[in-house]
């Protein structure tokens, strides 16, 4: 991480923190953009099917956990995570939405299969508006929330 306020070529004094090689392998993303919520980054690693909670000012990793699908076999995650109302939403290639509690301790709350059995390569990100979640698969758009 680089300190704010620099410009041009920056030297080592501009570095706020950096991870070691082992942590870099675990806490990384190849496609999705991390979510920032209440002072924490939530980073999805598609290849490992995991999510990490990181303090951006220090690089401290609070947790790094592989997501579990219950009865559903989870696929690759390429959508960006979405945060709303203290919950983190991540959708896999088949449209399965995994819901996590935000915060410094890992807690998986739910696994919701939203895509049809034959759907693949869903990369849309869960959207939030007016207290509702909008979840788009390859063939449907769901609105989840109170009427």
Order of alpha helices (4+ residues) and beta strands (2+ residues): alpha-beta-beta-beta-beta-beta-beta-beta-beta-beta-beta-beta
